[in-house]
Amino acid sequence: MLVCVCHGVKDQDIERAIQNGVNSIRQLSDKLHLGTSCGCCVDYAEEYLKDRQLGSSLQKVA
């Protein structure tokens, strides 16, 4: 799914960045230029990042 129309960032790009250690919107912005133009993608990216971090925490507990 295309997340950032301005820079062509897909959810797969965000996932790959998370797997490579990115853990904040600031880092996503630095790495993928996410949210540096119109900013419409930031809310979705924040939720995606939170969900992934929560999922990782739950897997560690289980």
C-alpha positions in Angstrom: 0.0 0.0 0.0 1.2 3.5 -0.8 1.6 5.5 2.4 3.4 8.6 1.2 2.3 9.8 -2.2 4.7 12.7 -2.3 7.8 10.4 -2.0 6.4 7.0 -3.1 6.9 5.3 0.3 5.0 2.0 0.6 4.1 0.2 3.8 6.7 -2.4 2.8 9.4 0.3 2.9 8.3 1.3 6.4 8.4 -2.4 7.5 11.9 -2.8 6.0 13.1 0.3 7.8 11.6 -1.0 11.1 13.4 -4.3 10.6 16.6 -2.4 10.1 16.3 -0.6 13.5 14.2 2.5 12.7 11.9 3.1 15.7 10.6 6.7 15.4 8.8 8.9 12.9 11.9 11.2 12.9 14.0 8.2 11.8 11.5 7.3 9.1 11.5 10.9 7.9 15.3 10.9 7.8 15.6 7.6 6.0 12.5 7.6 3.7 11.6 11.4 3.6 8.3 10.4 5.0 6.2 13.4 6.1 8.6 16.0 4.7 6.2 17.4 2.0 2.5 17.6 2.7 2.5 15.5 5.9 -0.7 13.5 5.3 1.2 10.2 5.8 2.5 10.9 9.3 -0.7 9.8 11.2 -0.8 6.5 9.4 3.0 6.0 9.8 2.7 6.7 13.6 -0.1 4.1 14.0 1.8 1.6 11.9 5.0 2.1 14.0 3.0 1.8 17.3 1.3 -1.3 16.2 4.6 -2.9 15.1 6.3 -2.0 18.4 3.3 -3.3 20.4 3.4 -6.5 18.4 7.1 -7.0 19.1 6.5 -6.4 22.8 3.7 -8.9 22.9 5.8 -11.5 21.2 8.6 -11.1 23.7 6.2 -11.7 26.6 4.6 -14.8 25.0 
